[in-house]
């Protein structure tokens, strides 16, 4: 079982489809809410596969916020902590 993220009007192939298995979706959703709570608040329930969505501007802003955590090393630190 997985959680599917489907772009409703993607501007590139990367925005078309993303799937994560149910065991990894929840930590990712929590991380999104921690990294960018004001952006993530656009979805009412990150832990349901019910068609809730972010608009294009919010999705792009969230992607930028997540990319910044990768670039800064914050995401890698969280990954090490998660696996410890």
JOSUL-V332641 format. One record per residue. SS is DSSP state (@ for helix, = for strand, . for the rest). PHI is phi in whole degrees, 0 to 359 (999 if undefined). Layout:
((SS	PHI) (SS	PHI))
//
This chain:
((.	999) (=	215) (=	249) (=	253) (=	243) (=	237) (.	291) (.	279) (.	211) (.	296) (.	259) (.	208) (@	297) (@	298) (@	269) (.	282) (=	202) (=	218) (=	229) (=	224) (=	294) (@	300) (@	287) (@	260) (@	296) (@	300) (@	298) (@	295) (@	298) (@	298) (@	297) (@	303) (@	291) (@	283) (@	291) (.	219) (@	301) (@	291) (@	286) (@	297) (.	294) (.	294) (.	259) (.	283) (.	216) (.	289) (.	255) (.	233) (.	258) (.	246) (.	91) (.	297) (.	208) (.	260) (.	283) (@	300) (@	295) (@	292) (@	298) (@	294) (@	296) (@	295) (@	301) (@	296) (@	296) (@	294) (@	299) (@	297) (@	289) (@	291) (@	298) (@	279) (.	93) (@	300) (@	296) (@	295) (@	296) (@	296) (@	299) (@	298) (@	297) (@	300) (@	276) (.	286))
//
